Amino acid sequence: RTVDVGSTFENWRQNYNNLATDVGDPVALTTVDKTSVVNAINYIMDQIFFFQDFDFDGSDGDSSNTVFPGSAMSGLDNAGNTFLYKPQKVLVYKNGLLLRSGTDYTAINGTTITLAASANNADVIRVSSYTGSYTNTPSGAESQFYWQTAGSNVYNNNSAGIVLQTGRAIGSIVTAPTVTDSIQLDGDTYVNADLYLNAQKDLRFRDSDSSHYVAVQAPGTVSTNRTLTLPSAEDGYMIAVAAVGSNGQVLSSDGDG
């Protein structure tokens, strides 16, 4: 698809159109980033396949040889490789037998794996860590099972919901949200900044059996931002609502603060 110094403008136009047809429209690319061919290639390169084996002796673990690598290993395997992996992209073997994720081991923090049963000193623990792009995945479903990145943003799309938890033993891990297609925080949750509920969405407090709730929401229109500050409990003030479910109730305090 080239032109020479003797080519006419029509020759150039035809060759350019042929080249454009050969390259195709970036919109047809199956990568998440379709803004240009260069950006699409960069997106693929960011997920280029990588495979690394890590080798441990059964005696290399902490907590009765269940946590690998143990503190004495300083994050390294027997070959001196720094142990790192992406959650859900790791295979764990014990004496050559593939272990079942979530049943025989957990691997969630990227730097250690925890076996459900203690390893013997003579056991061989091998961990295969890998990354890589997905193949033959329908457009729009590329991140259905794994966390992915788009530039500086991290995103995930699961078909049934997400459960976020930490510090749980293998037998007590929550594997499905209470409500399908929801994001569930299973454990104490601390918010160190403002929390926004948009478009009059409810803040709902459920009763003892979680069958019913009492909700708080913003008015339909607010002309300026307002902040409700609770009175100090130490001063003996108490906030109460006279009733729930009818108009005219207000939050009130029995103190002068």
Sequence and secondary structure as in RCSB ss.txt:
>XXXX:A:sequence
RTVDVGSTFENWRQNYNNLATDVGDPVALTTVDKTSVVNAINYIMDQIFFFQDFDFDGSDGDSSNTVFPGSAMSG
LDNAGNTFLYKPQKVLVYKNGLLLRSGTDYTAINGTTITLAASANNADVIRVSSYTGSYTNTPSGAESQFYWQTA
GSNVYNNNSAGIVLQTGRAIGSIVTAPTVTDSIQLDGDTYVNADLYLNAQKDLRFRDSDSSHYVAVQAPGTVSTN
RTLTLPSAEDGYMIAVAAVGSNGQVLSSDGDG
>XXXX:A:secstr
    TT  HHHHHHHHHHHHHHH  GGG  SS  S HHHHHHHHHTT  EEEEEEEEGGG BTTTTEES GGGTT
B TTS B   BTTBEEEEETTEE  BTTTEE  SSS EEESS   TT EEEEEEEE    S  TT TTSSS EEE
TTEEE   SSEEEE  S  GGG   S SSTTEEEE S     S     TT  EEEE TTSS EEEE   S  SS 
       GGGT  EE S SSSTT   EESS  
